[in-house]
Amino acid sequence: MSLPRRSLLAAAPLAALWAGVAGGQERPAKPQASVGPPEGFRGKAVSSSNGLTSVGQAVRDMAVGDDPLAAAIRAVGLVEQDPNDLSVGLGGLPNEDGVVELDAAVMHGPTHTAGAVAALRGVMHPARVAELVRTRTDHVLLVGEGARRFATAHGFKEEELLTDRARRIWLRWKEELSDADDWIVPPASEEEDEDVSALLRFSFEENGPRLADAAGRFRLPRPTGTIHLSAINAAGELGCTTTTSGLAFKIPGRVGDSPIIGAGLYCEAGVGSAGSTGRGEANLQNLCSFAAVELMRGGLSPSEAGLAVLKRVAATTPDRLRDDAGRPNFGLKFYLLGADGRHAGASMWGPAEFAVADDPTAPDGGARLETCVSLYDRD
């Protein structure tokens, strides 16, 4: 006698395995039935810290009837079009050739459908294109030139995404790469110093300790930022999206975790939603968002699930990516939202913050920053 796939998944020991191997949980993780938010719940959105305005917008939109995924996509569009955010959409830092390539994914809880694009050039709002992949194709993921042609076929205009600020930061990175090439760092100017300093601060905050090279000199860090947003409406319906320009100065064509379902994001009706920012390769190798939702299905709270997947990532990190104390030398964060309305942010390195909103009657949607639980604290 064969069981339906969904029944097999519910009965599988995945949650218990993760709790034991990664989280060190003493109690068994028992599968739980679908749950919903408490009476009087008015909706909630959680996001990376650069989504402080976005979460408030999402909560207000859901309160007037927007589907949670539609609200999430519209909300992250505020960051995609912000030229001052170096990690998303317009103004995102480019690949090593100076070209901005964008990745995004969306997932809809009520229908369990998803769409994604990767290595998309010349389109400011990749999350909107990912939504069209979900609703207007029989596919989940389109990449590169195919994704661009699909976007333009649906009326998206092509535009230059490399801002002057991002270009100057990219040039400074090239100039710092080697003492043996023909690039020379220009005389310092107030404007350039400000941008490069901002890059260094941003990278340290996102990525944990800075690495030293063989000569003991600190390397110029490479930002990884992104925006993820998970939303749940008053009825308990879930939706999520992740959008990014990816690792700064990456090899052209590199794709991180953001557009990969189960890594950059995952949600399931009656269980919860999760998404990430930070080192995509570490997340890809552990499918952390899927694992976090499975752990919530098994009864762990969002914060417990987030820490469990971080412990798993730390346990499987190769030696070349560890610091002198044996800890991962990169940053990774998760943003988790349970179908019961509970939420958390979990970070490899603390202190760190994430954004949450849950009051549609407030002008800002009740948006605020909260502290992530963290696996390690910076020295």
C-alpha positions as CSV (number, residue, x, y, z in Angstrom):
1,M,0.0,0.0,0.0
2,S,1.5,3.4,-1.0
3,L,0.9,6.6,0.8
4,P,0.3,10.0,-0.8
5,R,3.5,12.1,-1.0
6,R,2.2,14.7,1.4
7,S,1.5,12.0,4.0
8,L,5.0,10.6,3.6
9,L,6.5,14.0,4.1
10,A,4.4,14.6,7.2
11,A,5.5,11.3,8.6
12,A,9.2,11.5,7.7
13,P,11.7,11.9,10.5
14,L,13.3,14.9,8.9
15,A,12.3,17.3,11.7
16,A,13.6,14.9,14.4
17,L,16.8,14.4,12.4
18,W,17.5,18.1,12.1
19,A,16.6,18.7,15.8
20,G,19.0,16.0,16.9
21,V,21.9,16.6,14.5
22,A,21.8,20.4,14.2
23,G,19.9,21.8,17.1
24,G,20.6,19.5,19.9
25,Q,17.0,19.5,21.0
26,E,16.2,17.0,23.8
27,R,12.5,16.6,23.2
28,P,11.3,14.7,20.1
29,A,9.9,16.8,17.3
30,K,6.4,15.6,16.8
31,P,4.6,16.4,13.5
32,Q,1.8,18.9,14.1
33,A,-1.4,19.6,12.3
34,S,-2.0,22.8,10.4
35,V,-2.4,25.8,12.6
36,G,-3.6,29.3,12.3
37,P,-3.1,32.7,13.9
38,P,-4.9,33.5,17.2
39,E,-8.3,35.3,17.3
40,G,-7.9,39.0,16.6
41,F,-4.7,38.6,14.6
42,R,-4.4,41.4,12.0
43,G,-1.6,40.2,9.8
44,K,2.2,40.3,10.1
45,A,5.3,40.7,7.9
46,V,8.9,40.0,8.7
47,S,12.0,41.0,6.7
48,S,15.6,41.7,6.6
49,S,16.5,45.0,8.3
50,N,16.6,46.9,5.0
51,G,12.9,46.1,4.7
52,L,11.7,48.3,7.6
53,T,9.5,50.4,5.3
54,S,8.5,47.3,3.3
55,V,7.0,45.3,6.2
56,G,4.8,48.2,7.1
57,Q,3.5,48.6,3.6
58,A,2.8,44.8,3.3
59,V,0.8,44.8,6.5
60,R,-1.3,47.8,5.4
61,D,-1.9,46.2,1.9
62,M,-3.1,42.9,3.4
63,A,-5.5,44.8,5.7
64,V,-7.3,46.1,2.6
65,G,-7.6,42.7,1.0
66,D,-4.3,42.1,-0.9
67,D,-3.1,38.6,-1.1
68,P,0.0,38.1,1.1
69,L,2.3,37.3,-1.8
70,A,1.0,40.3,-3.8
71,A,1.6,42.5,-0.8
72,A,5.1,41.1,-0.3
73,I,6.1,41.6,-3.9
74,R,4.9,45.2,-3.9
75,A,6.6,45.9,-0.6
76,V,10.1,44.6,-1.7
77,G,9.7,46.7,-4.8
78,L,10.3,49.7,-2.6
79,V,13.8,48.4,-2.0
80,E,14.4,47.1,-5.6
81,Q,13.9,50.7,-6.8
82,D,16.0,52.3,-4.1
83,P,19.4,53.4,-5.6
84,N,20.9,53.7,-2.2
85,D,20.5,50.0,-1.4
86,L,23.7,48.3,-2.6
87,S,22.3,44.8,-2.6
88,V,19.0,44.8,-4.4
89,G,17.7,46.0,-7.8
90,L,18.7,49.5,-9.0
91,G,22.0,50.4,-7.5
92,G,22.9,46.9,-6.6
93,L,26.7,46.1,-6.8
94,P,27.6,44.5,-10.1
95,N,29.5,41.3,-11.0
96,E,33.2,41.3,-11.7
97,D,32.6,42.7,-15.2
98,G,30.6,45.7,-13.8
99,V,27.2,44.3,-14.9
100,V,24.3,44.1,-12.4
101,E,22.7,40.7,-12.4
102,L,19.5,40.1,-10.3
103,D,17.9,37.0,-8.8
104,A,14.5,36.7,-7.2
105,A,11.9,34.1,-6.2
106,V,8.3,34.1,-4.9
107,M,6.2,31.4,-3.2
108,H,2.5,31.4,-2.6
109,G,1.3,29.5,0.4
110,P,-2.4,28.8,-0.5
111,T,-1.5,27.2,-3.8
112,H,2.0,26.0,-3.0
113,T,3.3,27.4,-6.2
114,A,6.5,29.3,-6.9
115,G,8.4,31.2,-9.6
116,A,11.9,32.5,-9.9
117,V,14.4,34.3,-12.1
118,A,18.2,34.3,-12.0
119,A,21.1,36.2,-13.6
120,L,18.5,38.7,-15.0
121,R,20.0,41.9,-16.5
122,G,18.4,45.2,-17.2
123,V,15.1,44.8,-15.3
124,M,14.7,46.6,-12.0
125,H,11.9,44.5,-10.4
126,P,12.9,40.8,-10.7
127,A,10.4,39.8,-8.0
128,R,7.6,40.9,-10.3
129,V,9.1,38.9,-13.1
130,A,9.3,35.9,-10.8
131,E,5.6,36.2,-10.1
132,L,4.9,36.1,-13.8
133,V,6.9,32.9,-14.1
134,R,4.7,31.5,-11.4
135,T,1.4,32.6,-12.9
136,R,2.0,32.7,-16.6
137,T,4.3,29.7,-17.3
138,D,4.4,26.0,-16.5
139,H,8.0,26.5,-15.1
140,V,9.5,27.6,-11.8
141,L,12.9,29.1,-12.8
142,L,14.0,31.2,-15.8
143,V,17.6,32.4,-16.1
144,G,19.8,34.8,-18.0
145,E,18.8,35.9,-21.5
146,G,15.7,33.8,-21.4
147,A,14.5,35.5,-18.3
148,R,15.2,38.9,-19.8
149,R,13.3,38.1,-23.0
150,F,10.4,36.8,-20.9
151,A,10.4,40.1,-18.9
152,T,10.4,42.3,-22.0
153,A,7.7,40.2,-23.6
154,H,5.5,41.2,-20.6
155,G,6.2,44.9,-20.9
156,F,9.1,45.4,-18.6
157,K,11.4,48.1,-19.9
158,E,15.2,47.5,-20.1
159,E,17.2,50.0,-18.2
160,E,20.7,50.6,-16.8
161,L,20.9,49.4,-13.2
162,L,24.5,50.3,-12.5
163,T,24.4,53.7,-10.6
164,D,27.4,55.9,-10.5
165,R,27.9,55.2,-6.8
166,A,27.9,51.4,-7.4
167,R,30.3,51.9,-10.3
168,R,32.8,53.8,-8.2
169,I,32.7,51.1,-5.5
170,W,33.2,48.4,-8.2
171,L,36.2,50.3,-9.6
172,R,37.7,50.7,-6.1
173,W,37.4,46.9,-5.6
174,K,39.2,46.3,-8.9
175,E,42.0,48.7,-7.9
176,E,42.4,46.9,-4.5
177,L,42.6,43.4,-6.0
178,S,46.3,43.1,-6.6
179,D,49.6,45.0,-6.4
180,A,50.8,43.2,-9.5
181,D,48.2,44.4,-12.0
182,D,47.9,47.7,-13.9
183,W,45.2,49.3,-11.7
184,I,46.2,52.1,-9.3
185,V,44.1,53.4,-6.4
186,P,43.3,57.0,-7.1
187,P,44.1,59.9,-4.7
188,A,41.5,59.9,-1.9
189,S,38.5,62.1,-2.4
190,E,35.9,62.8,0.3
191,E,33.1,61.3,-1.8
192,E,35.0,58.1,-2.7
193,D,36.1,57.7,0.9
194,E,32.6,57.9,2.2
195,D,31.3,55.3,-0.2
196,V,34.1,52.8,0.3
197,S,33.8,53.3,4.1
198,A,30.1,52.6,3.9
199,L,30.9,49.4,1.9
200,L,33.3,48.3,4.6
201,R,30.9,48.9,7.4
202,F,28.0,47.2,5.5
203,S,30.1,44.2,4.8
204,F,31.3,43.8,8.4
205,E,27.8,44.1,9.8
206,E,26.5,41.5,7.3
207,N,29.4,39.1,7.2
208,G,30.8,38.7,10.6
209,P,34.6,39.0,11.1
210,R,36.8,40.3,8.3
211,L,39.3,37.9,6.9
212,A,43.0,38.6,6.9
213,D,45.2,37.5,4.0
214,A,48.6,35.6,4.3
215,A,50.4,38.8,5.1
216,G,47.9,39.7,7.9
217,R,46.2,42.5,6.0
218,F,42.5,42.8,6.0
219,R,40.9,42.0,2.6
220,L,38.3,44.4,1.2
221,P,35.0,42.6,2.2
222,R,32.4,41.7,-0.4
223,P,28.7,42.4,0.5
224,T,26.1,39.8,0.1
225,G,22.9,41.6,1.2
226,T,19.4,40.9,-0.1
227,I,15.9,41.5,1.0
228,H,13.5,38.7,2.0
229,L,10.0,39.3,3.1
230,S,7.5,36.8,4.5
231,A,3.8,37.9,5.1
232,I,0.8,36.3,6.7
233,N,-2.7,37.9,6.5
234,A,-5.5,37.8,9.1
235,A,-6.8,34.6,7.7
236,G,-3.5,32.8,8.1
237,E,-2.5,32.7,4.4
238,L,1.2,33.0,3.7
239,G,3.4,34.4,0.9
240,C,7.1,35.2,0.6
241,T,9.7,36.7,-1.7
242,T,13.4,37.1,-1.9
243,T,15.2,39.5,-4.3
244,T,18.8,40.4,-4.6
245,S,21.7,41.6,-6.8
246,G,23.7,38.7,-5.2
247,L,27.3,38.6,-4.1
248,A,29.1,41.7,-5.1
249,F,31.7,41.3,-7.8
250,K,30.7,37.7,-8.4
251,I,31.7,35.6,-11.4
252,P,29.2,36.5,-14.2
253,G,26.4,34.0,-14.2
254,R,26.9,33.1,-10.5
255,V,23.5,32.3,-8.9
256,G,23.1,32.2,-5.1
257,D,20.4,30.9,-2.9
258,S,17.8,33.7,-3.4
259,P,16.0,32.3,-6.5
260,I,16.2,28.6,-5.3
261,I,13.0,27.3,-3.8
262,G,13.9,25.7,-0.4
263,A,17.0,27.7,0.0
264,G,16.4,31.4,-0.5
265,L,12.8,31.0,0.6
266,Y,10.1,28.4,1.3
267,C,6.6,28.5,2.7
268,E,3.8,26.0,3.3
269,A,0.2,26.6,4.3
270,G,-0.6,25.8,7.9
271,V,3.1,25.6,8.8
272,G,5.1,28.7,8.2
273,S,7.5,30.6,6.0
274,A,11.3,31.2,6.0
275,G,13.8,33.1,3.9
276,S,17.4,34.2,4.1
277,T,20.1,36.7,3.4
278,G,23.9,36.2,3.6
279,R,26.3,33.6,2.1
280,G,24.1,31.9,-0.5
281,E,26.5,29.0,-1.0
282,A,26.2,27.9,2.6
283,N,22.4,28.0,2.4
284,L,22.3,26.2,-1.0
285,Q,24.2,23.3,0.5
286,N,21.8,22.8,3.3
287,L,18.4,24.0,1.8
288,C,17.9,25.9,5.1
289,S,14.6,27.6,4.4
290,F,12.9,24.2,3.6
291,A,14.5,22.7,6.6
292,A,13.4,25.5,8.9
293,V,9.8,25.2,7.8
294,E,10.0,21.4,8.4
295,L,11.3,22.0,11.8
296,M,8.4,24.4,12.5
297,R,6.1,21.6,11.2
298,G,7.6,19.3,13.8
299,G,6.8,21.7,16.6
300,L,9.8,24.0,17.0
301,S,9.3,27.7,17.4
302,P,10.6,30.0,14.7
303,S,13.6,31.0,16.8
304,E,14.4,27.4,17.6
305,A,14.1,26.4,14.0
306,G,16.4,29.3,12.9
307,L,19.1,28.4,15.4
308,A,18.9,24.7,14.5
309,V,19.6,25.3,10.8
310,L,22.4,27.7,11.7
311,K,24.0,25.0,13.8
312,R,23.7,22.6,10.9
313,V,25.4,25.1,8.6
314,A,28.2,25.7,11.1
315,A,28.7,21.9,11.5
316,T,29.1,21.4,7.7
317,T,31.3,24.5,7.0
318,P,34.6,23.6,5.3
319,D,37.8,24.5,7.1
320,R,38.8,27.2,4.6
321,L,35.7,29.2,5.7
322,R,36.3,29.0,9.4
323,D,38.0,31.6,11.7
324,D,40.7,30.8,14.2
325,A,38.1,29.7,16.7
326,G,36.6,27.2,14.2
327,R,33.5,29.3,13.6
328,P,32.1,30.2,10.1
329,N,33.7,33.4,8.9
330,F,30.6,34.5,6.9
331,G,27.2,35.9,7.7
332,L,23.9,34.2,7.3
333,K,20.4,35.2,8.5
334,F,17.0,33.7,8.5
335,Y,13.6,35.4,8.8
336,L,10.9,33.0,10.0
337,L,7.1,33.3,10.3
338,G,4.9,30.6,11.7
339,A,1.4,30.0,10.6
340,D,0.3,30.7,14.2
341,G,1.7,34.2,13.9
342,R,4.9,33.7,15.8
343,H,8.1,35.1,14.2
344,A,11.8,35.4,14.6
345,G,15.1,36.4,13.0
346,A,18.1,34.2,13.4
347,S,21.7,35.2,12.6
348,M,25.0,33.4,12.4
349,W,26.6,36.5,14.0
350,G,25.1,38.9,16.5
351,P,24.1,41.4,17.4
352,A,21.8,41.7,14.4
353,E,18.4,43.0,13.7
354,F,15.4,42.3,11.4
355,A,12.2,44.1,10.6
356,V,8.7,43.2,11.6
357,A,5.3,44.9,11.3
358,D,1.9,43.8,12.7
359,D,-0.4,46.9,13.1
360,P,-2.3,47.9,10.0
361,T,-3.9,50.8,11.8
362,A,-0.6,52.6,12.4
363,P,0.7,54.9,9.7
364,D,3.9,52.8,9.4
365,G,2.1,49.5,9.9
366,G,3.7,49.1,13.3
367,A,7.1,48.6,11.6
368,R,10.0,48.2,14.0
369,L,13.4,46.5,14.3
370,E,13.8,43.5,16.6
371,T,16.9,41.6,17.7
372,C,17.8,38.3,16.0
373,V,18.7,35.3,18.1
374,S,22.3,34.5,17.1
375,L,24.6,31.6,17.1
376,Y,27.8,33.6,17.8
377,D,28.6,37.1,19.0
378,R,31.3,39.2,17.4
379,D,34.5,39.5,19.4
